[in-house]
Amino acid sequence: MKKYTVIGVMSGTSLDGLDMLHVCFEQDAEGKWRYEPMEACTTAYPPELYARLAASMQAAGMELARLHFDYGHFVGKALFDFVKKYNLKPDFAAVHGHTVFHRPDWQMSLQIGNGAAMAAESGLMIVNDFRTSDVALGGQGAPLVPIGDELLFGNYDFCLNLGGIANISYRNAEGRRTAYDISPCNMALNHYAAKFQAAYDRDGLWARQGQLIPALKAKLDALDFYTQQPPKSLGREWFEEKFLPLLAEFETEPTENILHTLVEHIAGQIAAVCRASEREIRREKPSMLLTGGGALNLYLRERIAALSGVELAAADKKIIDYKEALIFAFLGVLRLERQPNCLRSVTGAIRDNIGGAVYLP
């Protein structure tokens, strides 16, 4: 029986902090992987680092290079503190990094956070840079979570993650895992919650109080991305260049109305994907595992359930909050096992591939 203890580290596009999860993986004699999540924490970004990360797309070359190393040292120190606090002895840490640019159409994706700096600060072996091999092979480099959905959460019909971007995975009629990004999620909702000097719309209370802006919803629903066939993925570039300009036309509307309309748009796009996919799943009421920060938005949950007709599965809060960190830990395990951790059926690459660079302490 194979066994690993790993710290998975996830940094999302919504900049809500550094998620770290200590998790144990075991593979039985039949090859099935099991997991046990243990200690977990989220480390908030210091205001100065938050501001630099938020502005990273506009940074000059030297400043971006410096941020790459500074962020690596920050992650390494956070890992060191996490290990010390809980007296952990992990085999290694697997780190997503912070996405600055994601342009698979240019065969480019950049997740900053220097792995050597992380290893030096933490004293741990580091596995990071999971996307670039797939992008080099002609893939989207995203989403990466579906291999974990397949091997760890395969008992659910749908796995929906509501992070900065909403993405979904499921097994299609041919029995292959398929996955893709659906729409912006928390990056849009949090952008408008900030107008209330809040990090997010707690429980969707402001959105619930608002009213639909039909013209805005129609414009958002008409975006070309929603008619593209998978594989497809979204990055902050698309959000800022295509999505936000449509919202700018409605800045005089009450913020509650914009949040309400965004929830209807997000839930509607998710529901459309579910309805189209149910023909492949062939189940009257499919089950859906809902994770990510958006899963705590009660109003968004209600609208997804109402519009899609799926059965939202109850999940442990640690899985809701840390599923992506857990799966990146698992991607690291597969990397060290020299097993594919990125699926061509998901990304469109020329072959399944093994992503991840390894740095020794």
N, C-alpha and C positions, 0 to 999 in steps of 0.2 A: 504493500500500500504506500503510495506517494503522499507526502504531507509537506505543506509550505505554510509559514506564517508571514504575512505580507502587510505592509501599510500602503493602501491606495490613496492617492492624492489627486483631487479634482479641483480645477479652477474654471468656473463657467463664464460665459459671455456676459452674464448679468452682474458680474463683479461683486457678488454677495459674500465673498470670503473664500478661504482655502479650506476645503473639506478633507479631513484625514480620517481614515477608518483602518483599524487593526483587525485583520480577518484571517481565519485559518481555513485552508483548503485541503481536502483529502480526496484522493482518487481510489476507488475500490477496485477489486480484482476484475470487475466487468468493464472498467474504464469510465464509470460514472463519477463526475465531480460533485462533491458536497461542500458547503461553506458554512462557517459559523462566524457571524460578525461579533466583534468584541468591543474594545474601547473605540470611542469616536469623539471628534471635536471639530468645530469650525473656528478658524482663526481669522478675525477681521483684518482687513488691510489698514495699515496706518494711513492717515489722510493724505500725506505727501505721496506715498506709493500708489494709493487709489487714484489720485489725480494723474499721475504719470501713466498708469495703465489705461485709464479712460481716454487719454490723449495720444496713446501710442501709435495709432494709425497716421497721425499727422506729424510724428516725431521725425527730426532729421536723422541722417544715417548714424552719426556718432552717438546721438542721444539714445536711439533705439538699441544700438550695440551695448551701450552702458546699461540700459534697462534690462537687457537680456542677462547680463551678469549679476546686476543688483537683485533682480528677481530670483535668480538661482540661489544666491546667498540667503535671501529671505526665506525661501522654501526650505533650504537646508537647515537653517536655524530653527524654523518651526518644527521640522521633523525631530531635531535634536531635543527640543523642549518636550515634545509629545512623548518620545521614547523615555526620557528621564522622568516625566511626571507619573507614568504608569509602569515604570520599570520593565519595559518591553525588550524582547530579544528577537526582532524580526529577521527573516532571512534577507530581505531587501525591501526597497520602496519602489513603487511604480507611480510615475508622475505624469499627468496629462500635459501640464504646462499651460500658459495663457495664450490663447489664439489672438494674434494681431491681424494677420492677413489669411484669408482662405479663398484662393482663386484656382480651383482645380482646372478651370478652362485654360489657365496659363501653366498648368502642371506645377503649381506652387501652393504650399500651405505653410504658414509660419507660426509655430507655438514657441514662445520665448520661455527662458528659464534654463540657464546653462547647467547641464548635468554634472560637469566636473565640480562646479561650485556647490551644488547640492550634496554631492558625495563628500567633499572636503568638510563642509559644515556639519553634516549629520553623522559622519562616520559609517554610513551605510552604502551598500551597493545600490545604485540607482538605475532603473530602466525608464527611459523617457523617449520622446520624439517618435510617437507611434504612427503618425499619419504619412510621413514623407515617402516611405517605400511604396505605399499604395498609390499615391499621387504620381510618383515616377513611373509606375506601371500603367498609367492611364486611367486610374480610378479617381473617385471623388475624395478619397481619404476620410470619408464620413458617410453615415455614422459608424462608429467603431463598436458601440455597445451591443449590436445584435448577436455577435458570437457568444457573449455572455447570456443574452436572452435565450439563445438556443440551448446552451449547455447547462445553465443554472435555473432558468425560469421558463422552461419549455412547456410547463403544464398550463400556462395561460394562452388564450387565443391571440390576444394583442398585448404588447408591452408598449405603453405610451409614457414618454418622459416629457414633463413640462418644465424645461429649464429656460434659459434665455431664448432658445428655439424649441418648438415642439417637434419631436420626432417619434416615429412609430416603427415597430417591427412585428412581423408575423410570418407564419409558414404558409407559403402559397399552395395552390392546388397540386403542384408537382412535388411538394414536400420540401422545397428549398426555402431557407430564410430570406425574406426580403425586407428592406427597411429604407427609410428616407426621411428627410426633413419635410415637415408639413407647412409650418408658418412661424413667424416670430411669435414669441409668447411673453416671457417675463421681461425681455429687453424692451418690449413695447409698453407693457403694463407698468413697469417700474419707472420708465421714462416719464410717464404722466403722474404716477404717485409722487414723484419728486417735486411736483408743483405744489403739493401739500406739505413739503419738507419731510416726506416720509420715504423710507427705503422701498416700501412695497405697500400695496392696498390690502391690509390685513383682512382676511376672510372674504375679500371682494366687496367690502361694505360700501365703498364709494361707487363702485360699478353697479351694485344692486340699486342704489338710489337714483342712478341716472336714467336717461331715456335714449332710445335709439335715434341715431342720426342716419336716416336711410341713404342720403346721398353719399356720405362717407363710407358706409358699408358697401355700397355698390361699387365705388371706386376701388376699395381694397380687394373686394372679391374678384374684380376684373384684372388683377395683376397677372402678367403672363406666366409667372412661375407656377401658378396653380393648374395650368393646363399642360405643363411639361410632364413627360413620362419619366418614371424613375429609370436609372439612378439619378438622384438630384440632391443637392445640399445647399444650405444657406450660410452666409457669413454676415458679419456686421457691415461689410461694404454694401451689400444688397439692401440691408435695412436702412442705411443712411442715404443711399442714392435713389432707391425706388420707393420705399415704404414711408419714411418720414416726410418727404415732400408732399405726399397726398394728405397727410395729417395737418401739415402747415396751413393748408387752405381753410381749415376749420378751427384755427386757434382762438377765435372769438367765442366759440361754444363753451359752455360750462365743462370743466374737467371731468365731472361725474358722467356727463353724457358721452364724452370721448372714451372714457374707461368702459362704460356700458357697451358702446359700439365695438370696441376692441374685443371684449369678451364674446360678443355675439359672432364677430368675425372669426376669432380663433376656434370657438366651439363649433361653428358651422363648417369650417374647413376640416376639422377633425372628424366631424360626423359624416361629411361627404366621403372621406377616405374609408371610414369604417363601413359605410353602406356599400361602397364599391368592392371592398375586400370580403364582405360576408359571403359573396357568391363563391369565393375560393375556399373559405373556411367551412361553409355548408353547415352552419349551426344556427338555430333560430335566435338564440340570445347568447352571443359570444361573451366570454369573460375577458376583462381588461385589467391588467396590473398598471396602476397609475402611480408614477413616482416623480420626483423633482419638486422644487419649491412651489410650482403652480398647483401641485396636488393638495396643498394646504389652503388654497383659495376656494372656499366653500361655494361661492357663487359660480365660479368657473366649472367646478366639479358638477354642480347641478345642471348647468347648461349643456355640458358634454353628455351627461347621462340622458337628459331629456331629448336632445337632438339626434343622438346616435342610436339609442335603444340598446346599448351594450350594458352588461352587468359589471359595474365597477367593483373590483375585488378589494376587500379590506387588506391592508398591508401594514406590517410593523413600521412604526414611525422611523426607526433607524434605517429601514430599507427605503422608505419614501425619501428621507433626507440624504442618504449616503449610497444609493444604488450605483451611481456612476463611479464613485470612488471604489466601491466593491468590484465593479467590473473592470476598472483599469488595473486594480490589483491582480485580477484574474488574467488580463491580457499580458501582464508581466510574467505570470506563471507559464502561460503558453509560450511566451518568447523564450524563456529559459528551457522549456521542454522541447524547443524547436518544432512547435506545432503551429499551424496557421492560426493567426488571431485576427485576420481581416478577410472577409468573404467577398469574392468577385460578384456573387449574386446580389450583393448589397451595393457595392461601390462601382461596379462596372469595369474594374481592372482586368487586365488580360489573364490573371490567374489569382487564386487564393495566395496570400502572402503572409510573411512573418515580419511584423513591424516592431521597432524598438531598438534604441541604442543603449548599450550597457556601460556604465561608469563604475569603476572600482574605487573604494575609499582610499 
